[in-house]
Amino acid sequence: MLRLFLLWTVIGEFKPAPDVTYSLSKDKDGQMLYRAEVKGVVLTYDLKTLRVEPADGVTRIEAIDFAGAVTGGWAILFHSEASALRSTSSFEVKADGKLKIMVCGLAPGGWEVWHNGWLEDTSNGVDAKTGVLLFEGTEGSYFLRRSGG
């Protein structure tokens, strides 16, 4: 166990709510590893493969710029490249009821959240340390873009 720990360098850890944790790590070769845990469900993404354990009751999210899943009242999305997302992007969420949405791997600064074609929020900021955007929403199509762009 200690040996495995020494192979990974934790870049950042983030606990946005009592029921979710998030971390970004790099292995000895510099490979990125996103990890989030929501109510006992662990999501890991290495920029190639999204692993979800246990996978029962989890709805996957696949988009051009993201891989993620819906579980435990959360939609968790990981950016699919090693560099932070700086451009506009979109994804679709299928779920019942209200969700907390966490998008990981974004460039710091302000971001607009559009839902089903309507501008929903312009007050969302991404901290340079975490690279995480948090907001609440429901099922539908989402479009993200940096504020002022």
Steps between C-alpha positions, in 0.01 A plus 500: 500500500779743586674420174190599301477825692855593406424457129232771504541870565183674610457827313181611668227377728157656528199426720212714372232329710477237777394229252768552231880522481724569201872474434736540208827305501793418275694175492880477470468527120289815522172327406197684640243322716169658599319340795165583657298316761126555543318312775721191468524500119856561376562651157854501359602638162849481346419700182422173320269289715232589753467237772200498733485268802238382576329575169144404602255786456759731342419683174806582290552836331701508179574818308775630271690671783380303803455157654289463810203351676186575697478338843373587847342831399817618328615529138881481496687584178874482430668691217640253247839669445802567723477878456220706651198564279501862385242492220126450480367151552177310545362183652166337573377368833225240538362480853189545707469801727746765607875428483819652626736520202878497533710560187873431552794618291396853404716809462476751785269799476133566442278254312147529362263206538232460231225240545273391213590813305448749783766687695456374857795637692790740450626509858697174483873526552770238471788518746848446352586249774203266446394553137145410609170661402202430731136575432154346535273391219264243357494263204579656164765650278772720647729745327796654683704798391741735664345827610560786260567258210 
